[in-house]
Amino acid sequence: MSRVRPEVLHLPARGGAALAPPGRHTVVVGGGIAGIAAATVLSERGVQVTLLEREPNLGGRAGGFAHRLQSGESVEMERGFHAFFRQYYNLRALLRRIDPQLSMLTQLSDYPILGPSGMLQSFRGLPKRTPLQILALTWKTPYLRLQDLLRVNGLAALEMLRFAPERTYARFDQLSAREYLDSLGFPESARRMLFDVFSHSFFNPEEQLSAAELLMSFHFYFTGNAEGLIFDVVNRPLSQALWRPFEHYLRARGVQVITSTSVNRVSRSKEGCLRVEHAGQTLEADDLVLALDVAGLKQIVARSPALSALSHVEALELTLPFAVLRLWLDRPLRADRAAFAGTTGVGLLDNISCYERFQDESAAWAKQHGGSVVELHAYAVPKDLDERAIRADLVAGLHAFYPETRDARVLDECMLLRQDCPAFPPGSHRLRPTPATALSDVTLAGDFVDVPVPCALMERATVSGFLAANTLLARQGVAPEPLHSVPQQGLLSPWSSSSTSQGRHAAAL
């Protein structure tokens, strides 16, 4: 039980001055979570920071944008539902800069998993601690009988409690998540309700996802997590609740925030100073944080001979496209429908969100029109499907799970089809870059970056941003931003606590 306590880490090294020497200028390219995290830490320690973002607003892939309804009303659209788990310690620490009480977050009491033919799995009321929550979940799951458990591959299943970074990635990174899940021997119904929904949420199909990455995620979200299976949601549109306040926060600390601009290339002056070219202008910088998505990073590196030492990022891959369909319906969902539900076994659909249940803008619209704002999300869509076919599939899934929507009239809709999420295929872990690079004045940040603590998605983006900043600050003798983490080892890990992935990161410093 003691090994399930959160840890505080000081990376790359403990100690140092409170503030950086005056006059140092760092350019951060990318205004998503990773870039905001890096810019925040650097500016708080006295570094002059310029933040460049190609979109009109900050937030990156967690941002929002205006959508005008046919009625003329302007609403905010987002790239799918975002869950703010309690073990997102670093993201929550970042958000406390703009709201110390985190009043923009609202807890969801449950997030059921819906399967075909009325299958339902609830996570309500589970204990927080491992292994108690595992035992309780097993006991409460109607799709696991005693005879089923007797047929499960116990040694393979124990790996979910034996996570140790070096060991797990060495043994399981060459294996796909599908191969590992197949080896467990769970009955199809239990696998669908307990594992498939979880593994799909990382935007990578099981056959294209590293089993080691899956095991790390099991550890982070469930078996090594002291917070329970609880998450919060933002109760206002993301731009209003998070990113506009963050822009004000950064500007108040002297950060020059420039949006709607794209970086063309990075070069060096004769004196070796970094030169960042964007929108016909050139910024000179002592240091550079590249906090971009995979495609953006590869483009800048390819156009910048000064960044040739980063050519290994060309090996990074994108996973399949994802789809988000938001519908404004003329009638409400049934009162007992959850604000968010994972789905499995019916077409492409992976989850259903009822936005008026937790977000004020959608609630106001629903009250005015007597309807509902429903969002459908598919995490990994085959490339050969067009938008019309995807829409039809998602709507059919909605009708299957929520039959009351079959007669609803769609007053408005907005569909997104994007392909910009990182892939984590089998064998790819060794190819992932760390925040520190071979260039002493350039660091990387993003949710594809390999970091020395178990985390994923928005939390990994935050951690990578903190570490990108910490790496630059350490070279100036400045104290790092502390990192908070779930335990680095699983409850039954045979490796000592000193056996972590920190070595790879330290070697790059």
N, C-alpha and C positions, 0 to 999 in steps of 0.2 A: 504493500500500500504506500509506503513512504516514497517509492520511486515514481509515483504519479503526481508528485508536487511540481508546480512550475519552477523553472530555473531562470536565473538572471545571469547573462553572459556579457562580458566586456571584450568585444572583438573589434580590431585585431589585438589590442593590448589594453590593460587597465592603466589608468593614470594619465597624466598630462595636464597641460595648461587649460584654463577655462575658455580662453579666447585665442583665435588665430592671430598671427602677426598682422598688423594693418597693411592694407594695400593689395591683398591677394584677391584675384578675380577668377571666379569659376563660372563657366557656362554649363547649364544643364539643358540638354536637348530632349524634349518630351515632357508634357505636362499631365501625364497620367499619375496614378498613385505612386509609382516608383520615383518619378521625377519630382513630384511634390514632396515626398519623404526626404529625398536627398537635398532639395533646396531648403527645406525647413531646418534640417540639422545644420547645414552649412551656414545659413544666415543667422541662426541662433548663436553660433560661435564666432560671429564677427566677420565672416567671409562675405565679400561683395559678390552677389550672385545675379546672373541674368538667366532667366528661364524662357526658353523658346518652345512654342507649341504651334503645330500646323493648323489645328482646328480653332474656331472662334472662341471656344471655351475650354477651361481646364477639365480634367477628369479622365481623359483618354478612353479606354474601353469600358470604364465604369462611369462615363459621363452621360449626359442627356442632351437632347436637342428639341427645338420647338417643332410641333406638328399642328397644322391648322385643320380643324374639322370642317366638314361641309357646311356646318351651321355658322362658320366664321369664328368659333371659339379657338383660342390658342392653348394647347396643352403641351406638356413635356413627354416625349417618348424616350425610352431607354433601351439598352441592348439586352433586355431580359432581366429577370428577377435576380436580386443580389442578397445573399444571406450573410449577415454579420455575426459569425459564431463568437461565443464567449472566449474561446481560446485564440482568437485573433488579437493577441495581447498588444502587438506592436501597432497594428492598424488602429486599435482603440486608443492607444497612447497618442498616436498621431492626431486622431479626431478630437481628443481632449484639448488640443491647442485652440480649437475654435468653439468648443462646447465642453467645459470641464465635467458637466454632469451627464453628458451624452444624451441630452433630452431629445435629440433628433431620432433616437432609436426606440423602437417598441418591440417588446418580446412577443413572439408567437408561442402559444401554449402547446401546440402540437403541429406536426407536419406529416400527415398520414401518407402512406404509400398505397396507391390504388392499382389493382390488377384486374384482368379480365374476369368476367362472371362474378362480380361482386367481391373479389378478393380485397382485403384491407389489412394493413399493418400499421399500428400506432406506436409512437415512441413516447407517449405521454406517461409521466409518473415513474420513469426508470431511475434507479440510483445513479449518482454521479460517478462513483468510483469503480475502477477495474479491480477485481473481476466481477464485482456484484452486478454491474449493469449487463454484463454478458450473460450471467446466469439468469437474471430477470428477463432479458430479452428472449432468451431461449425458452424459458418457461411460458412467456406470454404469447409466443409465436404459434398460431394455430396450424402452421404448415410444417412444423417439425414434430414428429412423433418419436417416441423412444426407439422404435425399431429403425427410424431414419438416422438417429444419432449414432446408433451402433454401427451403421454402415459408413459413417463419415471417416475420412482419412485423418485420424487424429494428429499425426506428425505434421502433415501439411497444414492443418488448421492452426496448430500451435505457433506457426510462423507469424501469425497475426499478433502474438504476444511476445515474440522474440526479436523484434526489430532492433538492429544495430547497424548504423549507416554503412560502414565498410563491409561488414559481413553480408548484409542484405543485398546491397547492390552488386557485390562480387558473385553471389550465388544466384540471384534472381533477375538481374537486369537483362540477360539474354533471353529470358522467358517472357512470353506475352501474358497479359492479365487473363485472357481466356484460357490459356493452358494451365495457369495456376488454379483458376476457379474450377476448371474441369477436374483437376486432381483432387479437389476437396471431397467430391462424391456427395454433395448435398442434393436432395430431391429437387426437381425442376421448379416446383412452386416456391420452395424456400429460397432457392438461389435467385429466382426472379425478384422476390419481394425484399430480400435482405442484401443482396450483393449487386445485382445488375443495375438497379437504380443508382446505387452509390457509385459504381465504376463509371457509368455513363456521364455523371455530372462533371467530369474533367474534360469534356469535349473531345475525348479520344476514344474511338471504338476499341472494344476489349482486345481484339486481335492485333491492334496497332498500338497498344499501351504496354509499357514495361511492367512486368509483375513486381519489380522492386519499387517502382513508383506507386503502384497500387498498395503495396504493403506499407510504405511510408505514409500514405494517405489514411489507411486504416488506423495506424498508430496515432497520427495527428488528430483525426476527427473522432476516434472512438476509443481504442484500447489504451492509448497513452494520455488521454485527455481527462483532466480533473474537473471539467466544467459541465459534464453531461451533454446530452444531445439537444442542447438548447441554442437557438439563435434568435437574433433580433433583425428587424427590418427598419429601413428608413421611412419615417412617417410623412415625409414630404418628397417631392421630386428631387432627385439626386443633385442636380445643379443648384437648386435653391438651398438645400439642406447642407451640402458639403462644399461644392467646388467654388461657388461665388464667395462664400465666407473665407475659404482658403486663399483665394486670390487677394482679398482684402488683408488677410493675415500676413501674407508674404510681402505685399507692397508696404505694409506698415513697418516691416523690418528691413526695408531698403532694397528688396528684390525688384529688379526690373523685369516685369512680366510682359512678354511680347507674344501675342496670339496671332493666328491667321498668317503664319510665316513658316516656310519650309527651309531647312538647311540643305544647301546644295553640295557642299564639300567642306572638308577640314584640311588645312595645309599648315605649314610652319614657316615662320619668318627666317631670315638668315641667322638671327640670334637664337632660334629654336623655340620661339613663342608660338603657341597654338593660334591659328587664325580660323574662325568659324564664319563661313560665308552663307548668308541667308538674305533672300529678297533684295539682292543687289547691294547689300551692305556687308561689311566685314567687322567682326568682333575679335579683339585680341584677348586671349585668356591664358592664365597661368595653369589652369586645370580644366578638365572637361569630363562631364558625366553624360554618357549616352544612355538615356532612359527611354528607349524606343521599343516598338514591337519588332518582331523578327524581320518582317519585310523592310521596315524603315531602316533598321540597323544595317542589314545587308546592302541596301542601296547606298547609304552614306559611305560605308567601308569600301564598296566597289568603286566609288567616285573619288576616293581620297587616298592617294599614294602615301600620305603621311600616316595613315592608319593601316598600312599593309601588315603590321604585326598582328592585326586582328582578323586576318583573312580566314581563320578557322571558323568564324561564325557562318561562313557559307554552308557549313554542314547542317546548320539548324533547319528544321522543317516545320511546316504548318500542318495542322490536322485538317480534317474535313470541314466543310462549311457548317455553320449553324443557322437556324432560322428562328425568328421571333415574329409572332403574329398577335397583334393586339386588336381586340374587337370591342366596340362600344355597342352594347346590346340594348334593346328597347324594354327589357324586363329583367328583374333581379334573378340571381341564382337562388336556389333553395337556401333557407336560412342556416341550415346545418353544414353547408359546404365550408371547407377550411379556406383560410386566406391563401394558403399555399399547399399543394399536394403534388408529390411525385407520382408518376404514372409509368406503367410498364405493360408490355404485352399487346398493345394496340397501336399498330402503325409506327410512325416516326415520333409520336408525342412522348416527351419526357417529363413535363410538368405543366400544371395549370395554376395560375395565380389570379386571385380575385382582388384587384387593386383597391377597390373602394373599402375593403375590409381593413386596410392599414395605411393608405396614403390619402392625405387630405384633399388634394386636387381631384382625384378620382371620386372620392366620397362626395364632394360638392357636385360634381357632374351627375353622379348616380342619383343623388337626392333631387336635383332639378329635373331630370328626365325620367325618373322612375325606372332606371335601368341598371346595368352593371358594366364594369370595365374588366374584361377578362383577357389574360395574356397566355398564349400557348408557346411552348419553347421546345425545339428539337435540337439536341446537342451535336449530333453528327449526321449530316444529311448526304446521301449519295450524290456525287457530282453530276450524274446524268439526269437528275430530276429538275424540271423547270419550276418557276415560282407558282404557276397555276396548280401543278400536281402536288407540290408541297402544301399549299394552302388547303386544297381539298382533303389531303390526308390528315392535316392537323384538325380541321373542322370536324371530320368524321370521328376522330379521337375524342374531341370535346363532346360530341353528341352521344358517344358510347358511354363515357363516364358520367356525364351530367345530362340525362335525357330531357330535362326541362328546357334545355337550350335549343332543341330541335325546331321548335315553333317560334323561336326568337327572331326578330328582324335585326339585321346588322345595320345600325345607323351610320357607322363609320368604321374604318379599319386602317391599320398601318402595318406593313410587313417589312422586315429586314432579313436579308440573306447576306451573310458576311463570312469571309474565310481569313481570319487573322489571329487565331489562337495557336499557341505553340504545341507542337507534337512532342510526345515523349515515347517514341517507339522502342521496342526491345533493342538493347545494345547501344543506346544513345547517351547514357549517362556520362561516359568518359569524354563525350564530345561537347558537353555543355560548358560554357565559359563561367568563370567565377567573377565576382565584382572586380577584383584586382586583375590587371592585365599586365602584359609584358611592357607596356608603356607606363612609366611611373606617374605620369600626369593625366592618365585617362582611365576611367572606371566605367563599368557597365551596370545597369539596373534593369529589372523587368521580371515578369513572372516565369520566364524561361531560364533565368540565371540559376546556377547551382549555388545554394547557400548552405552553411554548415549547421542549420537547425531544421527540424522537421516542420514543414509548412507547405501551403499550396495556395494557388489562386491569388486573391487580393492580399492575403497575409504574406505570401512570398514576394509579391511586388513591393510591399512596404519594407520587409526585411532587406531585400536587395538594395533598396534606396538608402536605408540607414547604413548598410555596409559599404556602399559606394562612397558615401560621404565620410564614414569612419576611416576608410582606407586612405583617402586624401588627407584627412585631419591628422592621422597618425604620423604621416611623413613630415608634418609641421609641428609635431609634439603636442597636439591638442587632444584632450580627453574625448573618448568616443561616446556616442549615444548608446546607452545600455539596451541590450536585446533581452526580451522575455520570451521564454520558450516552454512548450511542453517538454517532459523529460526526453533526453536524447536517446535513451535506451528503453526497450520494451520491458514489461514487468518480469518476463522470464528470459531476458536476454542473457546468454552465456558469456558475453563480453563485458569487460569492465567499463566503467563510466569514462575512462580516458580514451577509449577506442571510439572516436567519432570521426566525422569527415572534416574536422577543422584543419587537419594537417595539409590537405590539398589547398585550402584557402590560404593558410599561412605561407606555404611555399611560393605562392604567387605574389606575395607582398614584396 
